[in-house]
Amino acid sequence: MTWIFRPTSWMLATVVVSVMTHAAAAGSFTRGCAARDFQLLTMIEEQESAGLVSAEKRSEALIEMMNARIVCHYGRVLDALAIYDTIAESVRAVSAGRDYTTGVR
């Protein structure tokens, strides 16, 4: 009778471990997201201190960064990194446009 319970306990242990692994992977803020988030925050702060980005554009970028953090937290790292790239391009475009119109390089 004990041989019946052994495969069941192994199957149960396998299911529990796989669920825990999936939950840990989906609920973590990965290094890639954290590094990209830090790079983008640093870039926005530098441009803000130089007066190259408006307060409105900075607020929009920070809201989108929160969205990217949530997407990354759900485990969709590639989608989150794409959002970070879009934010970086939009902030760079604003600062490049401002540099061009004022003639400052």
Secondary structure, DSSP 8 states (H G I E B T S, - for coil): -HHHHHHHHHHHHHHHHHHHHHHHHHTS--HHHHHHHHHHHHHHHHHHHTT-S-HHHHHHHHHHHHHHHHHHHTT-HHHHHHHHHHHHHHHHHHHHHHHHHHT--
